[in-house]
C-alpha cells in the first residue's frame, strides 16, 4: 500500500476509521470522508501526526454532487486514485409492515447509491491505475435479515452492482472486492434507524463479543493486496453463507430464531 492513494468513505468511525489507520501504517496516502466534519478533523490530525499524507473531505455519499466533489478534490491533491473503499453505510431495525418507506429510501440512498456515485466518478482513474474498487457489504447481502429489510436490500443491491462492474472490466485490470464482515463491534447499531427514522440509540448485541473493527480492517487490507474478489468474515458469517446455498428454508428458521432472541426484538 506504500504511496497508494486510498479513498475511504465513512471514515469517521468504526471500520472506516480502522481502515484509515491500517492503510496509514503501510504508508498509503489517504483521503478520508464522512458527514461528521469534526470527527474527520480529529482523525486527520492523528494521521498527520503519524506522518501520513491525508486529505479530509466532508461528504454525504447519498448526494451525487458530494461524491463527485470527493473524487475531484482527490485528483486535485494527489493526481491519481489507486483504491476506493465504499464503506459509508447506515442500518435499521424494524419490521417491514411497520417501517416508514422513507427509512428504506435513506438506506438505499446511502448504502447503494453512495457506492454507485463514488464508483462512477472514480472508475476512470481506477482503470488508469488498474486499482481496486472495494465495497464493504455484509452477510446481510447474502441472507435477508428479518427486521433489516432496507439494510439487506441495499447490501444485496451493492453486491450485484459491484459484481457487474467486475465482469464488465475483467479485461481492463480492475480489481473489485466485495467484503462482507459479520457482526462487528462498531456504532452502526447505536445509530441504526428505527421504524420512524429516529435513531435506535442502543445496540441489541453484546459488542464486546464481536470481531473488532481493527480486525476487519486488517482482513480487508490483506484482501486488497491479494486482489481477492470476495471476503466473508467470522465463522458465523461463513457458515450462514455456506448453509444458505444448500438449506435455504432451514436457514430462514435459524436466522429468524437468532434475531428473535435479541433484546427488545421486533418479533416479540
N, C-alpha and C positions, 0 to 999 in steps of 0.2 A: 504493500500500500504506500510505500515511500514516494512522496511527491505527487501521488494521485490526487486529483481534485474530486472530492466526495461531497455530494449534497445529501443532507438528511432532513426530511420533513418531520414535524412533531418531535423536535429535538429538545424541547424544554423540560421533559421528564421521562421517566420510565425507560423503555427500550431505546428510544431515540437518543436520550441523554447518554445512556450507557454505550451506545454505538459511537457517539461522538468521541468519547474518551478512549474507546478501544481503537478507533482509527488514528486518533492523535498519538497514541503510544507507538504506532507504526509509522509515524512521521508523514501522515497524509495532510493535505491542505483541505480545510473544512469550510463548508457553507452550511450553517445551521439555521433552520427556520421553524417558526411556530407562531401561534397567535399571541402568546404571552411574552410581550416585549421585555418586561423586567427580568423574567427568568432567563430569557435568551442572553440578555446583557451580562447577567451573573455568570452563566456558563461560558460565554465568550471570554470574560475576564479570567476565569480559571484556566481555560485552554491556552490563552495568550501567555499566562504565567508559566505554563509548561513548555513554552517555545513554539506553540502551534500557530501557523498562519491561518487565521479564521475570519470569516465574514458572517455576520448575523443579519438575517433579513426577516422582518415581521411578515408572516404570510398566513392568510386564511385559505387553505387549499380548496375550499368549496367555491372560491371566487376565481374565475378563469384569469382575470387580469392580474391577480396577485401571483398566480403560478407563472404566468408569462414574465412578470417583473423579476421573480426569483431567478429564472434562467438568464434573463438579460443582465442582471447585476452580477451573476456568477461569471459570465463570459467577459463582462467589462473588467472584472477584477483579475481573473485567472486565465482567461482566453481559451479554456477547454473544460470539458466535463468527462471524467472517467467513470464515475459511479453515481447513480441516482438511487437513493433509498426512499421509497414511498412508504413512510412509517406512520404519518399522521392518521389518527383514527379515533372514533368515539364508539361507545357501546350503548346498550339499552337493556331494560329488564321489565317486561310487561307482556301479558297475553295479547295476541293479535286482536281479539274481539274487543279489547279494552283500550288499546293504544291509539293515540291520535295519528292520523296519516302524516301530519307534519313531522312527527318524530322519525318515521321511516324515511321521509324525504331528506331530512337532515343527515341521517346516517349514510344514505346513498350519495348525497352531495359531497360529504367529506371522504368517506372510505372508498367509494368507487370513482366518482367524478374527479376527486382530488388526484387520484392516481392517473386517471386519463389525461387531465390537464397538464400536470407536470411532465408526464411521459411524452406527450405530444410535442411540447416545446423543447424538451431535452434531447429527443430522439436524433435529430441531425448531428448533434455534437457527439452523442454516444456512438453513432455509426462511424463517425470520423475517427474516434479513438478506439473503436472496437471494444467499447467499455461494457459496463454491467448495469442492467436495469433490474432493480430489486423491488419486490412488493412484500411488505410484512403483512401477511394474511393471518390465518387462524385455522385451528382444527374445525372451527365453525364454517370454514369454506369447503369442508369435505362432508360434514354431517350437520344437518339442521338442528340447532339447539332450541328446544322449547323455551319460550319467554324471551327469545332473542331473534325474532323474525326479521327485523330490519338489519341486524348485525350479520346474521348468516347470509341473508340475501346479498348484502354488499360485498361480503368476502367471496361468495360463490362467483359473483359478477367480476370482481377483481381478478380472480384466478383465471376465469375464462378469457378475459381481456388480455392478460399477460401471456397466456399460452398462445393466443393468436399472434401477438407481436413477435414472440419467439419463432414461431413457424414461418411467418412472413419474412423474417430476416435471418433464417438459418444459414443462408449462403453469404451473409454480409459480415459475419464475425461478431454479431451482437450476442452478448451473454444475458440471459434472462433468468433470474432466480425468484422462485415463489417460496418464501419462508413462512412456515406455519408453526409458531410456538403453541404449546399447550397453555394451560393456565399459568400466568407469570405474575410474580409479585410486582405490582405497579399501582398507580392511582386510577387506572382506567375504569375500574368498577365503582370507585367512590364518586366519580363524575359521570357515571353512566346515566342515561336519561330514563326517567320513569314514564308511565303511560301518558302523562300530560305534558312531557317535555321538560319538567323540572329535574334538577339533579338528584340522583338517588341518595347521595350523601354518605353512604356507608357501603362497605363491601360485604357480600354474603359468604365470603370464603375466609379461611384461615390463611392470611397472606404469608405467614412465617413458614408454612409448609410447602410453598410453591417454588418453582425454579426462579432464581433471581434474574433481574434484567441484565445484569453483568454476564451471567452465564449464557443467556440468549444471545447477547451481543457478540460474545466470543464465538459461538457456533455460526452466527451469520457472517462474521468477517472471514472465518475459515472457509465457509461455503462460497463466498465471493472469490476468494483467492484460488480455490479449486474449480471455480466456474461450474458449480453444480446447478442443475435445473430445479431441484426440489430439496427442501429441508423440512422434515417433520420432527418436532421435538417432544420430549417426555415419553416415558413408557406408556402412560395412559393415552397420550395422543396417537402414538404409533399403533397401539392396539385397537383404538377406535377406528382409525382409517382402514386397517387391515380387515378387521371383523366386519366392517360395514360393506366391504366388497362382496363377501360371501354370505353373510347373515343379516341383511338389512332390517328385516322385521324384528329379529331378536335385539338388534342394536337400538331400534326405536324404543323398545321397552326399557332397555338398560339406561339410555340417555334420559328418558322420562323419569325413571326412578331416581337417578342420580340428581337431577335438577330439583325434584320434589323434596329432597332432603335438605335443601338449602334453607337457612334461617329466613323466615318471612317469605317463603316460596309463594309465587302467584298461583300455584296449583292447589294451595290449601284454603 
